[in-house]
Amino acid sequence: MIKLIATDIDGTLVKDGTLIIDPEYMTVISKLIDKGIIFTVCSGRQFSSEQKLFAPIKDKLMYITDGGTVVRTPDRILKTYPMSNELWKDMCRMVRDELPACDYFAANPDLCYAEDGASPIFHRLRDSYGFEMREIDDLTKLENDDIIKFTVYHPDSCEELCSPHFIPAWKDKAHVTSAGKEWVDCNRSSISKWTAVSFLMDKYNIAPDEVCCFGDNLNDTEMLKGAGESYAVSNARPEVIAAAKHTCAPYWENGVLEVLKRFL
């Protein structure tokens, strides 16, 4: 019996970077919660963005945000996994020095910081994803702000640009993973979406075979492997499909929605 459902958002439920979702998701998810199933959105997105997407039922959900680094209810933070200042600031300096074509941002549990309010990354996060953004002259001057994620951005080939040096330089010191063609996300070492799902499992005494997860990208692989039931949407990367127990229809055909209906 499934007691906990965790799903990615971008590329899994909706097109990347949109706040538009089939309203039937709200009806079905609400019914699942009424049946006693814990439903958590589990995304690289910020809390405010997740709440905006699921506005009609936002007070009924659990939230895993920023790639698994924050776990929260609608009202309070349950757990965070912050990075050391030295680690993410050194990453920031490397992007500046060696990846001039890329942009970057740092996030705490409630805000994202970027250095140019007129930049494409600033507008994309604020206007498309619905993030709470703050402009700051120099990210490396931030102190003691509970940074939980550092992200590198390029509009179409971030993983390709980061693969020769950036990813190898940090993969043993942090959890570094692609979150789509535009993003490479960096969390504290060993912290993934599955870490956050496991926190909820421990909190509510739920076993792996009572969990179902959905995803589409490399940052979903740990939870797709760990859950007793898991689905990759058919538009997912081949490695992600291989990590999941099952495959469902792509996001534009509401594949996840059709699976959720079966749990009713």
N, C-alpha and C positions, 0 to 999 in steps of 0.2 A: 504493500500500500504506500503510495506516495504521500509524504507529509510536508515536503519542502520542494518548491520549484524556484530555480534561479535562471534568469535569462539575460543574455546580452541584448543590446539595443541596435546599434548601428550595423547594418548589413544582415542583421538577424530578424528584427521586427520591422525596421524601416530603412529607407535609403539613408546613407550616411549624411549626417548634419541637417536633419529636418526635425521639426516639431509637429509633423503631421503623421497621424497614426489612425488606422481603421478603428472607429469607435466601438466595434464589436469586441475588441480586446478588453475594453473596460467592463462590458457586461459579463463576459466569460470569466475574467480574472476575479471579479467581485463574487461570482457564484462559487468559484473555487475556494476563496477565502471564507465564505460563509459555510463551506463544508469542513472547515478546520484546517485547510492547507495553508502553510506559510508561503507567501509569494514575495520574492525579492527580485527587484531589477538589479542587475549585476554588470556594470558598465564602466568604461573609461570616462564616462561623463561625470560632470559635477552634480552635486545634490540638487541645486536649483533647476538644472536642466532636466534631470529625471522627473522632478516634481511637475514641471511645466508640461512635459509630454504626457504624464498620467494624471493630469489635473482633476478629472472627475472622481478618481479613487485614490488620490494621493495620501489620504489619511489612513488608508487600509493596508498600505504596503510596507515592507521592509526595504532598506536601501543599502546596496553595496556600491560605492562610488570610487572614481579615480583609480580604476584598475585593481580593486581589491584592497586598497589602503585605508578605507574608511567604512565602518559598518554602523548603521544608525536606524533608529525608528523615525517616524515623521517629526518627533519632538526632541530627540536627544541623541547624541553620539554615544555608541556603545564601545567602540574600539577604533583606535587609529594605529597606523604603523609608519611613523615619521622617518625620514631620511636624516642622516647627519648633514650638518651644514657644509662641512668640508667636502663630502662626496658630491652633492649636487652642484655646488659652486665650481668644483673642478670640472665637472661635466660641462657646465655653462661656458667656462673659459675655453675648453677644447672646441666647442661648436663655434665660438667667435673666431678662434685662431685658424681652424682647419676646415670648417664647413661654411664658408661665406654665403653659399646659396641657400642655406637653411636658416629658419627662425627657431625660436624656442620660447617656452613659458614654464613657470613653476607654479604649483598649486598647493594651497593649504586646504583644510576641509571645507572651507566656505568661499574662497576666492581664487581666481587665477591672476597671476602677475605677468605682464608683458611689458617690453620696454618702449614700444612705439604704438600709441593709440590710433595712429593712422595706418598701421600695417595690415596686410591681408589676414594674418593670423588673428589679430585683435578683433577685427570685424567679423571674421568667420565664427569665432568662438562666441562672441556676444550676440550677433544677429541671426546666425543659423542654428547654433546649438543652444542658445539661451543661457550662456554662462554669465556669472557675475565677474566682471573684469575690473582690474585696476592697473593703471599705467604707472610705471616706476622707471626712473632714469637708468638705474643700474641694478639688476637683479642681485648681483653679488654683494650689495650693501645691505640686503635684508638680513636681519638677525632674529633668532629665536621666534620664528613665525610658524613652526610646526609644518614645514614643507613635507608633503607626503608623495609628491610626484614631480619629476622633471621630464619634459617632453620636447622632442625635436620635431620640427615641422618642415615639410617641403610639399608643394601642391600636387606633385604626381610621382616622385621617386625618392621618398625619404629613406626607405629601407636600403635601396640601392646605394645611395650616397653614404649612409652610415655603416654599411657592411665592411668596407676595406679596413677601417681603422677604429671608428668610434665604438661600434659594438664589440669587437675583440678586446678593446682596451678596458671595457667596463663589465663584461659579461660575468666575470668571476667576483666582482665587487658589488654588483647590484642585479636586480631582476630586470633585464632589458629585453623588450619584445616588440614586435611590430603590431600595431593596432590598425592596420590599413595602409594603403599606399602613401598616405600623407603623414603618418605619425609613427614615431618610435618612442615608446613609453619606458621610463626608468623609475622603478620602485626600489625600496629597500631590498637587500638580498633575500632571496627565497620567498618574498611576499608576492602572491598572485591572487587571482579571483578565488581560487580554490581555498586559499588560506582564510579568506573572509567567509566563504560558505562553510568551511569547517568550524569556524568560530560559532556560527549560528547552530550548526549541528550539535556542538558540545553544549551550548546554552539551552537548547530545547530537547536534548537527549534523542537525537535523530540519527539513525544509522545510514551509511552510504547507500544501501539498497532501498532506502525510503526517500532518496533525492533524485530529482530529474533536472538536468541542465541543458540549455540551448546556447549555441554560439556559431560563429562563422570565421573567426580569425585566430592568429597564433596566440594572442593573449587569452583565448578561451580554452586552450588545449588541456591545461591541468584540470580544470573542473569537468571537462567532457570525459577525461580519462577516469577521474576519481568518483564520479557519481554512478550510482547503480544503473540509472537510465539516463541516456544523453542523446541529443539529436544535433547534428550539424545541418544547417540549411544547405540545399544543393548548390547554392552559389558560393559556398565556402571554399577556401583553399583546399587543395588535395590533402595536405598534411592534417588539416582540421577534420575533414571527413574521415580520414583514417583513425583519428583519435576518438571519435564518437562511436557509440554503440549502434546508432541508427542515423538515417538521413531523412529529412522531410523536404517538402517543396520550398522554393526560394522565397525570400521575404516579399517579393512583389505578388506572389500568389498566397500570401498569408499562411505559409507552411506551419509555423509555430502555432498559430491560432487553431488550425485543424487538429493538431496533436493535443492542445489544451482541452478542446471539446471532448476528447475521448475520456479525460479524467472526470468529466461530469457524469 
